[in-house]
Amino acid sequence: MTSKLIVLGHVNGKFTAAFKKLAGLHAKNQFAFCIATGNLFNEADDDELDALLAGSIEVPVTTYFTVGTRPFPPRIAKLLEKTADAEDGGNDEVCPNLHYLGKRSVTKTASGLRIVALGGLLVDDSADSGADGVVRAGPTTDACLPFHSVADEASLRGAHGADILLTAIWPRGITRGSSSLATGIKSEDAQKNIETSVPLSDGIADLVAALRPRYHLTASPDLDDGQTFFYEREGFFHPERPDSTHSLAIDVTRFLSLASWGNAAKAKSLYAFALTGELPTMVPAGCTPSPFLGRGKGQKKRKPEGEQQFSRFSQDDRGHRNDRSGRGKRRRNASPPPGPERCFFCLSNPNLPTHMVACIGDDAYIASAKGPLPESTTFAEQGLKDPKTDTSFPGHLIIVPLSHAPTIAAAGVEDPAVATKTYAEMTRFREALQGMVSGVTQRKLGAITWEISRQRNVHVHWQFVPVPAALATGGLVEAAFRVEAANMKLPALEESTIDSVEGDYFRVWIWGETPDTDGQDGKIVGKTLVMRLDEGMRFDLQYGRKVVAKLLGLEATRTVWQECAQTEAEETADVTAFRGAFAPWDFTLEG
């Protein structure tokens, strides 16, 4: 089911003009409801307010509002205070079709959409002044005054999701990673520093990270020169939920801050959009990672099954999501896996981030990993750098077959030679990478490469991460994989010397070179371990990354790839440095 909605910016008491315009639009579009952001009543003259309360000014469609940043007129405040419930908010009718959501509330509309509202400016519990100039301490028990507390923000994180989040102020950091510009702002400096012009809250940022609303709505304040503005951020996608089911659905939030009604700059003060019952299963074009990665961790979490796969070259085999609607298992059965044109790893995908592709062979290619486990400087001391520029890089890479298949064996169903050639070139890339990390670091680094091969994969790939050579040659890497498998109650790892493994499995290659000692040349130490997976069994797709993160002492900050997101400029710089270091081993440059 699709619901058409419309949003208003600060109306500021201009009811006649605003609702007349709304009536015309509603007649053509039949909106499910309207949301009035910001200050609805402020500056209303007595005649307009009398007409509204008497029903002479018609509100053409169900319209919801909350507290803005300024006090309600006394008559409105008195009316609302009679019935408002400070604990769960109200849904009180001021006049036909005009409903107060309460200052802090969770409301399910007649169309089944969930609105979480938090009005007012943030006032610290330590007794700062409220927007009405009165100093108060403690939680905001007054239902109508235009301020809320940190406790109010925290309490709504337990709302367990929202289709729409309505607030009076912005989340701190919302412009991070965005290239969107506001309309109605002429000053270039004001554009660059837009967050300095608006009230901000870390608690609202935490709320967005926790609720993952489909739309976050607010109203833009007037600037120092009296101007107002409209700001629409690019949509941003959230990390995979730690309680992920097998749904492919993706949580995407769109942030809108509307200009005041009737502004001179003609910045957008009305915004219509549609919400469907289905969540996206692919990242919409133009989306960015969430600017709030790492926030929202105060919620109770269940053990994660796997990592998010929204962007190419991340560390999952399929984007499993929890869609919050109980339709996850049905969607898993109903949604076919993406084809090459939508696959996260296929070069035929028009949305492929080509800046992350490092080199391409005949049957496979190498790309840098999204959200790399090591940082760019993790192995700088060991010498993992471009020797020409002295620029260090993470060294976390993805080896990807060109064939779109869930396993390497599946790529050769029609022609077995395809699978043989693909495996051979992927192995050649792995061995070249091993030679590179050992060579440029004077044998200080070895490497771990792992593969998850399952028939339910979308596009098989290998992950390559450098590690200190002593960990690989001294048996510590092998021990770490075995211990973590036992802790996670996974099947035991078996040593293997064969290339072709039947069925579903996890495989890890451990490789390193020992240093020269007592006149004796060092030697290469390598081992391959295989964990056989029963079809349909639950397997933590972060298993490999978790083990390596612990080995590198990075488990506290680098286990989840979404929290290690880089800018495109940083990703490009890492690929450039890697190419410089890898050039002597890059067989694709031959001939």
Secondary structure in CASP SS format (residue, H / E / C, confidence):
PFRMAT SS
TARGET T0000
AUTHOR 0000-0000-0000
METHOD secondary structure of the structure
MODEL  1
M C 1.00
T E 1.00
S E 1.00
K E 1.00
L E 1.00
I E 1.00
V E 1.00
L E 1.00
G C 1.00
H C 1.00
V C 1.00
N C 1.00
G C 1.00
K C 1.00
F H 1.00
T H 1.00
A H 1.00
A H 1.00
F H 1.00
K H 1.00
K H 1.00
L H 1.00
A H 1.00
G H 1.00
L H 1.00
H H 1.00
A H 1.00
K H 1.00
N H 1.00
Q C 1.00
F C 1.00
A C 1.00
F E 1.00
C E 1.00
I E 1.00
A E 1.00
T C 1.00
G C 1.00
N C 1.00
L C 1.00
F C 1.00
N C 1.00
E C 1.00
A C 1.00
D C 1.00
D H 1.00
D H 1.00
E H 1.00
L H 1.00
D H 1.00
A H 1.00
L H 1.00
L H 1.00
A H 1.00
G C 1.00
S C 1.00
I C 1.00
E C 1.00
V C 1.00
P C 1.00
V C 1.00
T C 1.00
T E 1.00
Y E 1.00
F E 1.00
T C 1.00
V C 1.00
G C 1.00
T C 1.00
R C 1.00
P C 1.00
F C 1.00
P C 1.00
P H 1.00
R H 1.00
I H 1.00
A H 1.00
K H 1.00
L H 1.00
L H 1.00
E H 1.00
K C 1.00
T C 1.00
A C 1.00
D C 1.00
A C 1.00
E C 1.00
D C 1.00
G C 1.00
G C 1.00
N C 1.00
D E 1.00
E E 1.00
V E 1.00
C E 1.00
P C 1.00
N C 1.00
L E 1.00
H E 1.00
Y E 1.00
L C 1.00
G C 1.00
K C 1.00
R E 1.00
S E 1.00
V E 1.00
T E 1.00
K E 1.00
T C 1.00
A C 1.00
S C 1.00
G C 1.00
L C 1.00
R E 1.00
I E 1.00
V E 1.00
A E 1.00
L E 1.00
G C 1.00
G C 1.00
L E 1.00
L E 1.00
V C 1.00
D C 1.00
D C 1.00
S C 1.00
A C 1.00
D C 1.00
S E 1.00
G C 1.00
A C 1.00
D C 1.00
G C 1.00
V C 1.00
V E 1.00
R C 1.00
A C 1.00
G C 1.00
P C 1.00
T C 1.00
T C 1.00
D C 1.00
A C 1.00
C C 1.00
L C 1.00
P C 1.00
F E 1.00
H E 1.00
S C 1.00
V H 1.00
A H 1.00
D H 1.00
E H 1.00
A H 1.00
S H 1.00
L H 1.00
R H 1.00
G H 1.00
A H 1.00
H C 1.00
G C 1.00
A C 1.00
D C 1.00
I E 1.00
L E 1.00
L E 1.00
T E 1.00
A C 1.00
I C 1.00
W E 1.00
P E 1.00
R C 1.00
G C 1.00
I C 1.00
T C 1.00
R C 1.00
G C 1.00
S C 1.00
S C 1.00
S C 1.00
L C 1.00
A C 1.00
T E 1.00
G C 1.00
I C 1.00
K C 1.00
S C 1.00
E H 1.00
D H 1.00
A H 1.00
Q H 1.00
K H 1.00
N C 1.00
I H 1.00
E H 1.00
T H 1.00
S H 1.00
V C 1.00
P C 1.00
L E 1.00
S E 1.00
D H 1.00
G H 1.00
I H 1.00
A H 1.00
D H 1.00
L H 1.00
V H 1.00
A H 1.00
A H 1.00
L H 1.00
R C 1.00
P C 1.00
R C 1.00
Y E 1.00
H E 1.00
L E 1.00
T E 1.00
A E 1.00
S C 1.00
P C 1.00
D C 1.00
L C 1.00
D C 1.00
D C 1.00
G C 1.00
Q C 1.00
T C 1.00
F C 1.00
F E 1.00
Y E 1.00
E E 1.00
R C 1.00
E C 1.00
G C 1.00
F E 1.00
F E 1.00
H C 1.00
P C 1.00
E C 1.00
R C 1.00
P C 1.00
D C 1.00
S C 1.00
T C 1.00
H C 1.00
S E 1.00
L C 1.00
A C 1.00
I C 1.00
D C 1.00
V E 1.00
T E 1.00
R E 1.00
F E 1.00
L E 1.00
S E 1.00
L E 1.00
A C 1.00
S C 1.00
W C 1.00
G C 1.00
N C 1.00
A C 1.00
A C 1.00
K C 1.00
A C 1.00
K C 1.00
S C 1.00
L E 1.00
Y E 1.00
A E 1.00
F E 1.00
A E 1.00
L E 1.00
T E 1.00
G C 1.00
E C 1.00
L C 1.00
P C 1.00
T C 1.00
M C 1.00
V C 1.00
P C 1.00
A C 1.00
G C 1.00
C C 1.00
T E 1.00
P E 1.00
S C 1.00
P C 1.00
F C 1.00
L C 1.00
G C 1.00
R C 1.00
G C 1.00
K C 1.00
G C 1.00
Q C 1.00
K C 1.00
K C 1.00
R C 1.00
K C 1.00
P C 1.00
E C 1.00
G C 1.00
E C 1.00
Q C 1.00
Q C 1.00
F C 1.00
S C 1.00
R C 1.00
F C 1.00
S C 1.00
Q C 1.00
D C 1.00
D C 1.00
R C 1.00
G C 1.00
H C 1.00
R E 1.00
N C 1.00
D C 1.00
R C 1.00
S C 1.00
G C 1.00
R C 1.00
G H 1.00
K H 1.00
R H 1.00
R H 1.00
R H 1.00
N H 1.00
A H 1.00
S C 1.00
P C 1.00
P C 1.00
P C 1.00
G C 1.00
P C 1.00
E C 1.00
R C 1.00
C C 1.00
F C 1.00
F C 1.00
C C 1.00
L C 1.00
S C 1.00
N C 1.00
P C 1.00
N C 1.00
L C 1.00
P C 1.00
T H 1.00
H H 1.00
M H 1.00
V E 1.00
A E 1.00
C E 1.00
I E 1.00
G C 1.00
D C 1.00
D C 1.00
A E 1.00
Y E 1.00
I E 1.00
A E 1.00
S E 1.00
A C 1.00
K C 1.00
G C 1.00
P C 1.00
L C 1.00
P C 1.00
E C 1.00
S C 1.00
T C 1.00
T C 1.00
F C 1.00
A C 1.00
E C 1.00
Q C 1.00
G C 1.00
L C 1.00
K E 1.00
D E 1.00
P C 1.00
K C 1.00
T C 1.00
D C 1.00
T E 1.00
S E 1.00
F C 1.00
P C 1.00
G C 1.00
H C 1.00
L E 1.00
I E 1.00
I E 1.00
V E 1.00
P E 1.00
L C 1.00
S C 1.00
H C 1.00
A C 1.00
P C 1.00
T C 1.00
I C 1.00
A H 1.00
A H 1.00
A H 1.00
G H 1.00
V C 1.00
E C 1.00
D C 1.00
P H 1.00
A H 1.00
V H 1.00
A H 1.00
T H 1.00
K H 1.00
T H 1.00
Y H 1.00
A H 1.00
E H 1.00
M H 1.00
T H 1.00
R H 1.00
F H 1.00
R H 1.00
E H 1.00
A H 1.00
L H 1.00
Q H 1.00
G H 1.00
M H 1.00
V H 1.00
S H 1.00
G H 1.00
V H 1.00
T C 1.00
Q C 1.00
R C 1.00
K C 1.00
L E 1.00
G E 1.00
A E 1.00
I E 1.00
T E 1.00
W E 1.00
E E 1.00
I E 1.00
S E 1.00
R C 1.00
Q C 1.00
R C 1.00
N C 1.00
V C 1.00
H C 1.00
V C 1.00
H C 1.00
W E 1.00
Q E 1.00
F E 1.00
V E 1.00
P E 1.00
V E 1.00
P E 1.00
A H 1.00
A H 1.00
L H 1.00
A H 1.00
T H 1.00
G C 1.00
G C 1.00
L H 1.00
V H 1.00
E H 1.00
A H 1.00
A H 1.00
F H 1.00
R H 1.00
V H 1.00
E H 1.00
A H 1.00
A H 1.00
N H 1.00
M C 1.00
K C 1.00
L C 1.00
P C 1.00
A C 1.00
L C 1.00
E E 1.00
E E 1.00
S C 1.00
T C 1.00
I C 1.00
D C 1.00
S C 1.00
V C 1.00
E C 1.00
G C 1.00
D E 1.00
Y E 1.00
F E 1.00
R E 1.00
V E 1.00
W E 1.00
I E 1.00
W E 1.00
G E 1.00
E E 1.00
T C 1.00
P C 1.00
D C 1.00
T E 1.00
D C 1.00
G C 1.00
Q E 1.00
D C 1.00
G C 1.00
K C 1.00
I E 1.00
V E 1.00
G E 1.00
K E 1.00
T E 1.00
L E 1.00
V E 1.00
M E 1.00
R E 1.00
L E 1.00
D C 1.00
E C 1.00
G C 1.00
M C 1.00
R C 1.00
F C 1.00
D C 1.00
L C 1.00
Q C 1.00
Y H 1.00
G H 1.00
R H 1.00
K H 1.00
V H 1.00
V H 1.00
A H 1.00
K H 1.00
L H 1.00
L C 1.00
G C 1.00
L C 1.00
E C 1.00
A C 1.00
T C 1.00
R C 1.00
T C 1.00
V C 1.00
W H 1.00
Q H 1.00
E H 1.00
C H 1.00
A C 1.00
Q C 1.00
T C 1.00
E H 1.00
A H 1.00
E H 1.00
E H 1.00
T H 1.00
A H 1.00
D H 1.00
V H 1.00
T H 1.00
A H 1.00
F H 1.00
R H 1.00
G H 1.00
A H 1.00
F H 1.00
A H 1.00
P H 1.00
W H 1.00
D C 1.00
F H 1.00
T H 1.00
L H 1.00
E C 1.00
G C 1.00
END
